[in-house]
Amino acid sequence: MRPRIGITTSPSLHEGRFSEALDRAYVTAVLRAGGLPVVLPVIEPDQAPKVAACLDGIAFSGGGDVDPALYGGDHVPELRGVNSRRDAYELALVRQALELGLPMLGTCRGCQLLNVALGGTLVPHLTGEGARHCARDRWAEPVHTLSVLEGSVLRTVLGSGVVGVNSLHHQAVAEVGTGLRAVAWADDGVIEAVEAVDGNRALGVQWHPELLLTPPGNATLFRWLVDEARRPRSLVWVTPDAQPEEPVSEALATAAEAVQAVQAVQAAKAAASPAAVREASEPAGAEAEADELAGAAA
């Protein structure tokens, strides 16, 4: 039986109507890896336990920026596609995945979301030489290389210590979250991947492997997710130096705090402007996210 892999989506607009957007490449990648893709529209966070209970693993897809209010960041002018409903729902999914022992793979925004969910912070906008990380017109080809930490799970999965990747992001991981470690870097020092070290099964990569399935290594990321999803939930992967019991509890507490933070942000917005948090909130953010998807960036 194929493991059921949930794939998160981006709230968007289609012909003036609210919709959910997902690059077909994610579905293809999960199918090729042997999984059954389950597309996850953004719904209320309190439904996350029921959703996670039906899944064997979760792929957190790319898309708009995570609200900087959730990690104490600045609202820089370059922010795009911020959607508080998506943030709240996905943070709740991370918490449930931790509680159930589900494997998680985050790509681009998904990597950043995992980091914020566990108490980490982000660089809100890469400037100077960092601007080369946003090569949207070259989404289907490697544009720079990165170095992968020896002994990491990611290095085992990719099968190499140096890999070429595409690059469609203008943000990056800054301070690494609880229970995570940085395991890959671009030559300019930008963190390109994180992984769990506390007994959880989580990988986050800053590039879009679903768009690069042909070069060696990228398809194996989705194969890792599907293979981990086939394993009993009680049999989690632990790195040699990990001490799982206390860090796992700490990660859960951090994820819970992230969910509470998103609720506080939503409450503050509602107090300032109730219309801003109606059922299909922030249409301007959805439009921005739709523009990103049209550029094959999510």
VEXPA-722927 format. One record per residue (C-alpha): y, z, x; residue in one letter. Coordinates in pm, 1 decimal, always signed. Example, Ala and Ser with C-alpha at 12.3 -4.5 7.8 and 13.67 -1.06 7.14 Angstrom:
REM residues 2
<lumdren Y="-450.0" Z="+780.0" X="+1230.0" res="A"/>
<lumdren Y="-106.0" Z="+714.0" X="+1367.0" res="S"/>
***
This chain:
REM residues 298
<lumdren Y="+0.0" Z="+0.0" X="+0.0" res="M"/>
<lumdren Y="+344.1" Z="-90.5" X="+131.1" res="R"/>
<lumdren Y="+571.6" Z="+208.4" X="+196.7" res="P"/>
<lumdren Y="+874.1" Z="+215.7" X="-34.9" res="R"/>
<lumdren Y="+1190.7" Z="+179.8" X="+173.0" res="I"/>
<lumdren Y="+1518.0" Z="+249.8" X="-2.1" res="G"/>
<lumdren Y="+1814.5" Z="+39.4" X="+111.7" res="I"/>
<lumdren Y="+2165.6" Z="+156.7" X="+31.0" res="T"/>
<lumdren Y="+2426.7" Z="-83.9" X="-107.1" res="T"/>
<lumdren Y="+2802.7" Z="-138.7" X="-100.3" res="S"/>
<lumdren Y="+3011.1" Z="-101.5" X="-417.9" res="P"/>
<lumdren Y="+3190.7" Z="-432.6" X="-453.0" res="S"/>
<lumdren Y="+3354.9" Z="-676.2" X="-692.5" res="L"/>
<lumdren Y="+3210.6" Z="-998.8" X="-833.2" res="H"/>
<lumdren Y="+3436.1" Z="-1213.9" X="-1046.9" res="E"/>
<lumdren Y="+3646.2" Z="-909.7" X="-1124.6" res="G"/>
<lumdren Y="+3350.5" Z="-693.0" X="-1222.5" res="R"/>
<lumdren Y="+3211.9" Z="-395.8" X="-1030.9" res="F"/>
<lumdren Y="+2878.9" Z="-467.7" X="-866.6" res="S"/>
<lumdren Y="+2657.3" Z="-357.8" X="-579.6" res="E"/>
<lumdren Y="+2632.0" Z="-578.0" X="-269.3" res="A"/>
<lumdren Y="+2355.6" Z="-598.2" X="-9.7" res="L"/>
<lumdren Y="+2292.8" Z="-856.0" X="+260.0" res="D"/>
<lumdren Y="+1956.8" Z="-1021.1" X="+190.9" res="R"/>
<lumdren Y="+1875.5" Z="-976.3" X="+561.0" res="A"/>
<lumdren Y="+1792.5" Z="-609.3" X="+497.5" res="Y"/>
<lumdren Y="+1538.7" Z="-701.0" X="+232.6" res="V"/>
<lumdren Y="+1384.2" Z="-963.0" X="+462.7" res="T"/>
<lumdren Y="+1365.3" Z="-719.6" X="+754.2" res="A"/>
<lumdren Y="+1186.0" Z="-453.4" X="+548.3" res="V"/>
<lumdren Y="+943.0" Z="-707.4" X="+402.2" res="L"/>
<lumdren Y="+860.1" Z="-851.9" X="+743.9" res="R"/>
<lumdren Y="+798.5" Z="-499.9" X="+874.7" res="A"/>
<lumdren Y="+543.3" Z="-437.8" X="+599.3" res="G"/>
<lumdren Y="+754.9" Z="-227.6" X="+366.3" res="G"/>
<lumdren Y="+850.2" Z="-261.7" X="+0.8" res="L"/>
<lumdren Y="+1231.2" Z="-282.2" X="-28.2" res="P"/>
<lumdren Y="+1388.4" Z="-68.2" X="-301.1" res="V"/>
<lumdren Y="+1757.5" Z="-148.3" X="-353.0" res="V"/>
<lumdren Y="+1964.3" Z="+164.6" X="-417.2" res="L"/>
<lumdren Y="+2286.7" Z="+126.8" X="-617.4" res="P"/>
<lumdren Y="+2549.6" Z="+396.7" X="-578.9" res="V"/>
<lumdren Y="+2497.8" Z="+659.8" X="-848.9" res="I"/>
<lumdren Y="+2591.2" Z="+1024.8" X="-886.6" res="E"/>
<lumdren Y="+2498.5" Z="+1252.7" X="-592.4" res="P"/>
<lumdren Y="+2306.2" Z="+1491.2" X="-817.3" res="D"/>
<lumdren Y="+2051.1" Z="+1212.6" X="-871.8" res="Q"/>
<lumdren Y="+1969.9" Z="+1193.3" X="-500.0" res="A"/>
<lumdren Y="+1671.2" Z="+1434.3" X="-521.5" res="P"/>
<lumdren Y="+1502.4" Z="+1219.7" X="-787.0" res="K"/>
<lumdren Y="+1569.8" Z="+900.5" X="-592.2" res="V"/>
<lumdren Y="+1446.7" Z="+1037.6" X="-259.0" res="A"/>
<lumdren Y="+1130.8" Z="+1172.7" X="-422.4" res="A"/>
<lumdren Y="+1034.8" Z="+814.1" X="-511.8" res="C"/>
<lumdren Y="+1077.2" Z="+682.2" X="-156.6" res="L"/>
<lumdren Y="+886.9" Z="+689.4" X="+172.5" res="D"/>
<lumdren Y="+1185.8" Z="+606.8" X="+394.4" res="G"/>
<lumdren Y="+1553.5" Z="+509.8" X="+375.3" res="I"/>
<lumdren Y="+1759.7" Z="+239.8" X="+547.2" res="A"/>
<lumdren Y="+2131.7" Z="+318.9" X="+538.8" res="F"/>
<lumdren Y="+2306.2" Z="-18.1" X="+545.6" res="S"/>
<lumdren Y="+2643.4" Z="-130.7" X="+678.4" res="G"/>
<lumdren Y="+2967.4" Z="-160.7" X="+485.0" res="G"/>
<lumdren Y="+3303.6" Z="+9.0" X="+446.7" res="G"/>
<lumdren Y="+3434.1" Z="+297.9" X="+654.6" res="D"/>
<lumdren Y="+3332.2" Z="+659.3" X="+598.7" res="V"/>
<lumdren Y="+3625.9" Z="+862.3" X="+463.9" res="D"/>
<lumdren Y="+3788.2" Z="+1025.0" X="+771.7" res="P"/>
<lumdren Y="+3864.2" Z="+1334.3" X="+562.0" res="A"/>
<lumdren Y="+3493.6" Z="+1416.0" X="+591.7" res="L"/>
<lumdren Y="+3509.3" Z="+1458.9" X="+968.6" res="Y"/>
<lumdren Y="+3870.9" Z="+1560.8" X="+1024.6" res="G"/>
<lumdren Y="+3976.1" Z="+1213.4" X="+1135.3" res="G"/>
<lumdren Y="+4303.2" Z="+1028.0" X="+1095.1" res="D"/>
<lumdren Y="+4372.0" Z="+777.7" X="+815.8" res="H"/>
<lumdren Y="+4461.2" Z="+492.7" X="+1049.5" res="V"/>
<lumdren Y="+4603.9" Z="+167.6" X="+904.7" res="P"/>
<lumdren Y="+4289.6" Z="-22.6" X="+1007.6" res="E"/>
<lumdren Y="+4065.0" Z="+171.2" X="+767.3" res="L"/>
<lumdren Y="+3887.5" Z="-55.8" X="+519.6" res="R"/>
<lumdren Y="+3639.5" Z="-29.9" X="+236.9" res="G"/>
<lumdren Y="+3651.8" Z="+350.7" X="+203.1" res="V"/>
<lumdren Y="+3461.4" Z="+452.1" X="-109.7" res="N"/>
<lumdren Y="+3426.6" Z="+822.3" X="-185.8" res="S"/>
<lumdren Y="+3147.3" Z="+768.2" X="-440.2" res="R"/>
<lumdren Y="+2932.2" Z="+589.8" X="-185.3" res="R"/>
<lumdren Y="+3002.5" Z="+856.7" X="+75.4" res="D"/>
<lumdren Y="+2904.9" Z="+1136.8" X="-163.3" res="A"/>
<lumdren Y="+2583.8" Z="+968.4" X="-275.5" res="Y"/>
<lumdren Y="+2466.4" Z="+874.4" X="+72.3" res="E"/>
<lumdren Y="+2543.5" Z="+1216.7" X="+216.7" res="L"/>
<lumdren Y="+2330.7" Z="+1363.5" X="-62.0" res="A"/>
<lumdren Y="+2052.9" Z="+1117.1" X="+24.9" res="L"/>
<lumdren Y="+2061.7" Z="+1226.8" X="+389.7" res="V"/>
<lumdren Y="+2026.3" Z="+1588.8" X="+280.7" res="R"/>
<lumdren Y="+1728.5" Z="+1505.2" X="+60.4" res="Q"/>
<lumdren Y="+1565.1" Z="+1294.8" X="+330.6" res="A"/>
<lumdren Y="+1589.0" Z="+1591.8" X="+567.1" res="L"/>
<lumdren Y="+1438.8" Z="+1825.6" X="+309.7" res="E"/>
<lumdren Y="+1150.2" Z="+1588.2" X="+234.9" res="L"/>
<lumdren Y="+1090.5" Z="+1478.3" X="+593.9" res="G"/>
<lumdren Y="+1163.3" Z="+1111.0" X="+520.1" res="L"/>
<lumdren Y="+1232.0" Z="+875.9" X="+812.9" res="P"/>
<lumdren Y="+1581.2" Z="+724.7" X="+822.0" res="M"/>
<lumdren Y="+1728.4" Z="+418.5" X="+992.9" res="L"/>
<lumdren Y="+2105.4" Z="+372.1" X="+990.7" res="G"/>
<lumdren Y="+2275.8" Z="+47.8" X="+1092.8" res="T"/>
<lumdren Y="+2647.0" Z="+19.8" X="+1174.7" res="C"/>
<lumdren Y="+2812.1" Z="+225.9" X="+895.8" res="R"/>
<lumdren Y="+2468.5" Z="+378.1" X="+839.5" res="G"/>
<lumdren Y="+2464.5" Z="+511.8" X="+1195.3" res="C"/>
<lumdren Y="+2811.6" Z="+658.0" X="+1149.3" res="Q"/>
<lumdren Y="+2715.1" Z="+806.6" X="+811.1" res="L"/>
<lumdren Y="+2414.3" Z="+984.9" X="+963.4" res="L"/>
<lumdren Y="+2635.4" Z="+1128.9" X="+1235.0" res="N"/>
<lumdren Y="+2901.7" Z="+1252.5" X="+992.0" res="V"/>
<lumdren Y="+2633.6" Z="+1395.8" X="+760.5" res="A"/>
<lumdren Y="+2517.8" Z="+1613.8" X="+1048.1" res="L"/>
<lumdren Y="+2862.5" Z="+1736.5" X="+1144.2" res="G"/>
<lumdren Y="+2962.1" Z="+1468.1" X="+1393.3" res="G"/>
<lumdren Y="+3290.0" Z="+1278.8" X="+1419.3" res="T"/>
<lumdren Y="+3394.7" Z="+915.7" X="+1459.2" res="L"/>
<lumdren Y="+3644.4" Z="+713.3" X="+1657.9" res="V"/>
<lumdren Y="+3850.8" Z="+583.4" X="+1361.3" res="P"/>
<lumdren Y="+3945.8" Z="+256.1" X="+1530.6" res="H"/>
<lumdren Y="+3849.3" Z="+107.5" X="+1866.3" res="L"/>
<lumdren Y="+4151.0" Z="-31.6" X="+2050.2" res="T"/>
<lumdren Y="+4211.1" Z="-215.7" X="+2375.4" res="G"/>
<lumdren Y="+3884.9" Z="-328.7" X="+2531.4" res="E"/>
<lumdren Y="+3703.0" Z="-162.2" X="+2244.1" res="G"/>
<lumdren Y="+3830.5" Z="-431.6" X="+2010.0" res="A"/>
<lumdren Y="+3561.5" Z="-665.0" X="+2146.9" res="R"/>
<lumdren Y="+3307.5" Z="-466.6" X="+1945.5" res="H"/>
<lumdren Y="+3432.3" Z="-637.2" X="+1628.7" res="C"/>
<lumdren Y="+3310.2" Z="-994.8" X="+1688.7" res="A"/>
<lumdren Y="+3252.6" Z="-1090.3" X="+1324.8" res="R"/>
<lumdren Y="+3238.5" Z="-1462.9" X="+1391.0" res="D"/>
<lumdren Y="+2935.5" Z="-1412.8" X="+1619.0" res="R"/>
<lumdren Y="+2724.8" Z="-1199.5" X="+1383.6" res="W"/>
<lumdren Y="+2403.4" Z="-1392.2" X="+1455.4" res="A"/>
<lumdren Y="+2406.7" Z="-1363.4" X="+1834.8" res="E"/>
<lumdren Y="+2418.5" Z="-1094.1" X="+2103.2" res="P"/>
<lumdren Y="+2773.5" Z="-1046.6" X="+2231.1" res="V"/>
<lumdren Y="+2723.4" Z="-759.9" X="+2475.0" res="H"/>
<lumdren Y="+2447.7" Z="-552.5" X="+2629.3" res="T"/>
<lumdren Y="+2382.1" Z="-181.8" X="+2609.4" res="L"/>
<lumdren Y="+2184.4" Z="+69.0" X="+2812.5" res="S"/>
<lumdren Y="+1916.4" Z="+277.5" X="+2639.8" res="V"/>
<lumdren Y="+1825.6" Z="+627.3" X="+2753.8" res="L"/>
<lumdren Y="+1495.5" Z="+652.6" X="+2936.4" res="E"/>
<lumdren Y="+1243.0" Z="+867.3" X="+2748.1" res="G"/>
<lumdren Y="+1415.5" Z="+819.0" X="+2413.4" res="S"/>
<lumdren Y="+1238.7" Z="+711.4" X="+2097.0" res="V"/>
<lumdren Y="+1479.6" Z="+418.3" X="+2073.7" res="L"/>
<lumdren Y="+1378.9" Z="+291.4" X="+2416.9" res="R"/>
<lumdren Y="+1012.9" Z="+305.1" X="+2316.2" res="T"/>
<lumdren Y="+1088.8" Z="+119.8" X="+1992.9" res="V"/>
<lumdren Y="+1299.4" Z="-151.0" X="+2158.9" res="L"/>
<lumdren Y="+1064.8" Z="-185.7" X="+2455.6" res="G"/>
<lumdren Y="+1349.7" Z="-215.4" X="+2705.8" res="S"/>
<lumdren Y="+1625.2" Z="-16.0" X="+2871.8" res="G"/>
<lumdren Y="+1879.5" Z="-298.0" X="+2843.5" res="V"/>
<lumdren Y="+1923.2" Z="-500.6" X="+2523.6" res="V"/>
<lumdren Y="+2169.4" Z="-754.1" X="+2389.6" res="G"/>
<lumdren Y="+2325.4" Z="-680.7" X="+2050.2" res="V"/>
<lumdren Y="+2568.5" Z="-825.9" X="+1800.6" res="N"/>
<lumdren Y="+2880.6" Z="-621.7" X="+1729.2" res="S"/>
<lumdren Y="+3062.1" Z="-604.3" X="+1393.9" res="L"/>
<lumdren Y="+3220.4" Z="-259.9" X="+1404.4" res="H"/>
<lumdren Y="+3569.6" Z="-125.0" X="+1464.6" res="H"/>
<lumdren Y="+3462.3" Z="+242.5" X="+1461.4" res="Q"/>
<lumdren Y="+3207.4" Z="+436.9" X="+1665.6" res="A"/>
<lumdren Y="+3041.5" Z="+775.6" X="+1706.5" res="V"/>
<lumdren Y="+3267.1" Z="+1026.0" X="+1886.1" res="A"/>
<lumdren Y="+3123.1" Z="+1380.0" X="+1877.6" res="E"/>
<lumdren Y="+2748.5" Z="+1368.2" X="+1811.1" res="V"/>
<lumdren Y="+2621.8" Z="+1562.7" X="+1510.2" res="G"/>
<lumdren Y="+2388.0" Z="+1862.2" X="+1497.1" res="T"/>
<lumdren Y="+2028.4" Z="+1773.7" X="+1580.9" res="G"/>
<lumdren Y="+2121.8" Z="+1430.3" X="+1717.9" res="L"/>
<lumdren Y="+2171.1" Z="+1292.5" X="+2066.8" res="R"/>
<lumdren Y="+2334.2" Z="+975.7" X="+2195.3" res="A"/>
<lumdren Y="+2070.7" Z="+739.0" X="+2335.6" res="V"/>
<lumdren Y="+2249.4" Z="+407.0" X="+2398.8" res="A"/>
<lumdren Y="+2589.3" Z="+303.8" X="+2533.5" res="W"/>
<lumdren Y="+2785.6" Z="-15.7" X="+2584.3" res="A"/>
<lumdren Y="+2925.6" Z="-74.0" X="+2933.4" res="D"/>
<lumdren Y="+3263.7" Z="+58.8" X="+2818.3" res="D"/>
<lumdren Y="+3107.4" Z="+392.7" X="+2721.1" res="G"/>
<lumdren Y="+3103.9" Z="+338.9" X="+2344.1" res="V"/>
<lumdren Y="+2804.2" Z="+516.5" X="+2188.8" res="I"/>
<lumdren Y="+2573.7" Z="+253.1" X="+2039.1" res="E"/>
<lumdren Y="+2286.7" Z="+464.5" X="+1904.6" res="A"/>
<lumdren Y="+2183.6" Z="+818.3" X="+1812.6" res="V"/>
<lumdren Y="+1846.6" Z="+971.8" X="+1732.7" res="E"/>
<lumdren Y="+1714.5" Z="+1302.5" X="+1603.9" res="A"/>
<lumdren Y="+1583.6" Z="+1558.8" X="+1848.9" res="V"/>
<lumdren Y="+1498.4" Z="+1839.2" X="+1608.1" res="D"/>
<lumdren Y="+1174.9" Z="+1728.4" X="+1445.3" res="G"/>
<lumdren Y="+1339.8" Z="+1494.5" X="+1197.0" res="N"/>
<lumdren Y="+1277.2" Z="+1121.1" X="+1206.5" res="R"/>
<lumdren Y="+1612.3" Z="+947.3" X="+1226.4" res="A"/>
<lumdren Y="+1753.5" Z="+658.0" X="+1426.8" res="L"/>
<lumdren Y="+2106.4" Z="+522.6" X="+1400.1" res="G"/>
<lumdren Y="+2216.6" Z="+201.2" X="+1572.9" res="V"/>
<lumdren Y="+2570.6" Z="+68.0" X="+1582.9" res="Q"/>
<lumdren Y="+2471.1" Z="-298.4" X="+1568.7" res="W"/>
<lumdren Y="+2308.5" Z="-505.7" X="+1291.9" res="H"/>
<lumdren Y="+1942.5" Z="-561.0" X="+1388.2" res="P"/>
<lumdren Y="+1866.3" Z="-713.2" X="+1046.2" res="E"/>
<lumdren Y="+2077.8" Z="-1012.9" X="+1152.8" res="L"/>
<lumdren Y="+1897.8" Z="-1044.3" X="+1488.1" res="L"/>
<lumdren Y="+1528.1" Z="-1037.0" X="+1397.8" res="L"/>
<lumdren Y="+1432.6" Z="-1310.9" X="+1644.1" res="T"/>
<lumdren Y="+1525.4" Z="-1146.5" X="+1979.6" res="P"/>
<lumdren Y="+1264.8" Z="-891.9" X="+2091.4" res="P"/>
<lumdren Y="+1329.3" Z="-534.8" X="+1981.8" res="G"/>
<lumdren Y="+1538.8" Z="-573.2" X="+1667.7" res="N"/>
<lumdren Y="+1251.1" Z="-636.4" X="+1427.0" res="A"/>
<lumdren Y="+1069.5" Z="-338.7" X="+1577.8" res="T"/>
<lumdren Y="+1341.6" Z="-104.3" X="+1449.4" res="L"/>
<lumdren Y="+1239.9" Z="-182.5" X="+1092.5" res="F"/>
<lumdren Y="+874.7" Z="-169.6" X="+1193.1" res="R"/>
<lumdren Y="+937.7" Z="+180.9" X="+1328.7" res="W"/>
<lumdren Y="+1089.1" Z="+283.8" X="+994.7" res="L"/>
<lumdren Y="+797.6" Z="+141.0" X="+795.8" res="V"/>
<lumdren Y="+534.6" Z="+283.8" X="+1031.7" res="D"/>
<lumdren Y="+694.6" Z="+628.5" X="+1013.8" res="E"/>
<lumdren Y="+709.5" Z="+598.6" X="+635.6" res="A"/>
<lumdren Y="+331.3" Z="+547.4" X="+629.4" res="R"/>
<lumdren Y="+272.0" Z="+881.1" X="+798.9" res="R"/>
<lumdren Y="+227.2" Z="+1203.1" X="+600.0" res="P"/>
<lumdren Y="+559.1" Z="+1378.1" X="+557.3" res="R"/>
<lumdren Y="+426.7" Z="+1692.5" X="+721.3" res="S"/>
<lumdren Y="+351.3" Z="+1503.3" X="+1043.9" res="L"/>
<lumdren Y="+697.4" Z="+1454.5" X="+1188.7" res="V"/>
<lumdren Y="+780.0" Z="+1316.3" X="+1529.9" res="W"/>
<lumdren Y="+910.0" Z="+1574.6" X="+1778.2" res="V"/>
<lumdren Y="+1047.1" Z="+1498.5" X="+2122.4" res="T"/>
<lumdren Y="+898.3" Z="+1705.1" X="+2409.4" res="P"/>
<lumdren Y="+1204.4" Z="+1928.0" X="+2449.9" res="D"/>
<lumdren Y="+1274.4" Z="+1974.1" X="+2078.2" res="A"/>
<lumdren Y="+1251.0" Z="+2311.4" X="+1908.0" res="Q"/>
<lumdren Y="+1228.0" Z="+2203.0" X="+1546.2" res="P"/>
<lumdren Y="+1232.5" Z="+2506.0" X="+1317.3" res="E"/>
<lumdren Y="+1582.2" Z="+2641.8" X="+1372.7" res="E"/>
<lumdren Y="+1756.8" Z="+2304.9" X="+1436.8" res="P"/>
<lumdren Y="+1604.7" Z="+2152.8" X="+1121.6" res="V"/>
<lumdren Y="+1749.1" Z="+2436.2" X="+912.8" res="S"/>
<lumdren Y="+2082.7" Z="+2395.9" X="+1091.1" res="E"/>
<lumdren Y="+2082.8" Z="+2021.5" X="+1019.0" res="A"/>
<lumdren Y="+2012.9" Z="+2087.7" X="+651.4" res="L"/>
<lumdren Y="+2298.5" Z="+2336.2" X="+635.5" res="A"/>
<lumdren Y="+2530.9" Z="+2085.3" X="+804.2" res="T"/>
<lumdren Y="+2429.8" Z="+1811.2" X="+560.7" res="A"/>
<lumdren Y="+2494.2" Z="+2047.3" X="+268.8" res="A"/>
<lumdren Y="+2840.9" Z="+2122.9" X="+406.8" res="E"/>
<lumdren Y="+2909.5" Z="+1747.8" X="+429.3" res="A"/>
<lumdren Y="+2820.1" Z="+1705.4" X="+61.4" res="V"/>
<lumdren Y="+3052.5" Z="+1993.9" X="-27.9" res="Q"/>
<lumdren Y="+3328.4" Z="+1836.0" X="+181.6" res="A"/>
<lumdren Y="+3302.2" Z="+1509.2" X="-9.1" res="V"/>
<lumdren Y="+3320.9" Z="+1697.0" X="-337.8" res="Q"/>
<lumdren Y="+3635.0" Z="+1873.6" X="-216.5" res="A"/>
<lumdren Y="+3792.2" Z="+1540.2" X="-119.4" res="V"/>
<lumdren Y="+3711.9" Z="+1395.6" X="-461.1" res="Q"/>
<lumdren Y="+3854.2" Z="+1702.8" X="-635.6" res="A"/>
<lumdren Y="+4176.3" Z="+1674.8" X="-434.5" res="A"/>
<lumdren Y="+4211.4" Z="+1307.9" X="-524.6" res="K"/>
<lumdren Y="+4145.7" Z="+1385.8" X="-889.5" res="A"/>
<lumdren Y="+4418.2" Z="+1648.9" X="-887.5" res="A"/>
<lumdren Y="+4664.1" Z="+1403.5" X="-736.9" res="A"/>
<lumdren Y="+4562.7" Z="+1107.5" X="-952.0" res="S"/>
<lumdren Y="+4279.2" Z="+1143.0" X="-1206.2" res="P"/>
<lumdren Y="+4251.2" Z="+765.3" X="-1241.6" res="A"/>
<lumdren Y="+4159.8" Z="+737.2" X="-874.0" res="A"/>
<lumdren Y="+3819.5" Z="+893.4" X="-930.7" res="V"/>
<lumdren Y="+3711.2" Z="+728.6" X="-1253.7" res="R"/>
<lumdren Y="+3351.0" Z="+609.9" X="-1286.5" res="E"/>
<lumdren Y="+3395.9" Z="+294.6" X="-1078.6" res="A"/>
<lumdren Y="+3648.2" Z="+441.8" X="-837.7" res="S"/>
<lumdren Y="+3878.9" Z="+282.8" X="-582.3" res="E"/>
<lumdren Y="+3872.4" Z="-86.3" X="-674.3" res="P"/>
<lumdren Y="+4097.6" Z="-162.8" X="-378.5" res="A"/>
<lumdren Y="+3829.7" Z="-18.7" X="-150.6" res="G"/>
<lumdren Y="+3565.1" Z="-223.8" X="-326.8" res="A"/>
<lumdren Y="+3768.3" Z="-539.3" X="-276.4" res="E"/>
<lumdren Y="+3801.6" Z="-466.1" X="+93.8" res="A"/>
<lumdren Y="+3429.1" Z="-407.7" X="+116.8" res="E"/>
<lumdren Y="+3363.6" Z="-735.0" X="-64.4" res="A"/>
<lumdren Y="+3577.5" Z="-912.6" X="+193.0" res="D"/>
<lumdren Y="+3369.6" Z="-757.5" X="+470.6" res="E"/>
<lumdren Y="+3048.1" Z="-872.0" X="+307.3" res="L"/>
<lumdren Y="+3184.1" Z="-1222.5" X="+272.7" res="A"/>
<lumdren Y="+3229.6" Z="-1214.0" X="+648.4" res="G"/>
<lumdren Y="+2864.9" Z="-1113.1" X="+692.5" res="A"/>
<lumdren Y="+2962.9" Z="-774.7" X="+826.3" res="A"/>
<lumdren Y="+2764.1" Z="-547.7" X="+599.2" res="A"/>
***
